[in-house]
Amino acid sequence: MLYAIISEDVNDSLTKRLNARPAHLARLQALQDEGRLILAGPHPAIDTENPGDSGFSGSLVVAEFNNLADAQHWADTDPYIDAGVYARVTVKPFKQVFPQ
């Protein structure tokens, strides 16, 4: 089943993000290599694809997991958690309707 992992950053998270980014991306790459990643990316803090020093306000990952507990565990062990990037992370089931 698919799950949405919706994360909200702490204020001024950019430096923390940059430091933990390689490990964070490696986990996402593993999901992609397994064919389980639907989409992933950050929410720019301002209305542009490249927010520069404004940074990001959070992230969204939609991926396939066996169950909610597995999705929650994956989210809880994200390097961004250890680095203090995220203030809050919500994991919930997701039903993809489009694209088919």
C-alpha positions as CSV (number, residue, x, y, z in Angstrom):
1,M,0.0,0.0,0.0
2,L,1.1,3.6,-0.5
3,Y,1.8,6.0,2.3
4,A,2.3,9.7,2.4
5,I,5.0,11.0,4.7
6,I,4.4,14.7,5.3
7,S,7.2,16.5,7.1
8,E,7.4,20.0,8.5
9,D,10.7,21.7,9.0
10,V,11.9,23.6,12.1
11,N,12.6,27.3,11.4
12,D,16.0,28.0,9.7
13,S,16.5,24.3,8.8
14,L,18.6,24.9,5.6
15,T,22.0,24.2,7.1
16,K,20.8,21.1,8.9
17,R,19.2,19.9,5.7
18,L,22.3,20.4,3.7
19,N,24.4,18.5,6.2
20,A,22.1,15.5,6.3
21,R,21.1,15.6,2.7
22,P,23.4,12.9,1.3
23,A,22.2,10.3,3.8
24,H,18.6,11.4,3.3
25,L,18.9,11.0,-0.5
26,A,20.6,7.6,-0.2
27,R,17.5,6.2,1.6
28,L,15.2,7.7,-1.1
29,Q,17.4,6.2,-3.8
30,A,17.1,2.8,-2.1
31,L,13.3,3.1,-2.3
32,Q,13.5,4.1,-5.9
33,D,15.8,1.2,-6.7
34,E,13.3,-1.2,-5.1
35,G,10.5,0.3,-7.3
36,R,8.6,1.6,-4.2
37,L,9.1,5.4,-4.5
38,I,6.3,7.3,-6.2
39,L,7.5,10.8,-5.6
40,A,9.6,12.7,-3.1
41,G,10.7,16.3,-2.7
42,P,10.8,19.4,-0.5
43,H,8.4,22.3,-0.1
44,P,10.3,25.5,-0.9
45,A,9.7,28.1,1.8
46,I,8.9,30.7,-0.9
47,D,7.1,30.5,-4.3
48,T,10.0,29.4,-6.4
49,E,11.7,26.1,-7.4
50,N,15.1,27.4,-6.1
51,P,14.4,29.2,-2.8
52,G,18.1,29.9,-2.1
53,D,18.8,31.0,1.5
54,S,15.0,30.9,2.3
55,G,15.3,27.1,2.3
56,F,12.4,24.7,2.7
57,S,9.3,24.4,4.9
58,G,9.0,20.6,4.8
59,S,9.0,17.5,2.5
60,L,6.6,15.0,1.0
61,V,7.4,11.4,0.2
62,V,4.9,9.0,-1.3
63,A,6.1,5.4,-1.3
64,E,5.0,1.8,-1.0
65,F,5.4,0.0,2.4
66,N,3.9,-3.3,3.7
67,N,1.9,-1.5,6.4
68,L,1.6,1.7,8.3
69,A,4.0,0.5,11.0
70,D,6.7,0.0,8.4
71,A,6.1,3.4,6.8
72,Q,6.2,5.0,10.3
73,H,9.5,3.3,11.1
74,W,11.0,4.4,7.8
75,A,9.9,8.0,8.5
76,D,11.2,7.8,12.2
77,T,14.7,6.7,11.0
78,D,15.1,9.5,8.4
79,P,18.5,11.2,8.8
80,Y,16.6,14.5,8.8
81,I,15.1,13.5,12.1
82,D,18.5,12.9,13.7
83,A,19.7,16.2,12.3
84,G,16.8,18.2,13.8
85,V,15.4,19.2,10.4
86,Y,11.9,18.2,11.1
87,A,9.6,19.6,13.7
88,R,6.8,17.2,12.9
89,V,6.2,14.2,10.6
90,T,2.8,12.7,9.7
91,V,2.5,9.3,8.1
92,K,-0.8,8.3,6.6
93,P,-2.2,5.8,4.0
94,F,-2.5,7.2,0.5
95,K,-4.7,6.1,-2.3
96,Q,-3.3,7.1,-5.7
97,V,-6.1,8.0,-8.2
98,F,-4.1,9.8,-10.9
99,P,-2.1,9.2,-12.9
100,Q,-3.4,5.7,-13.5
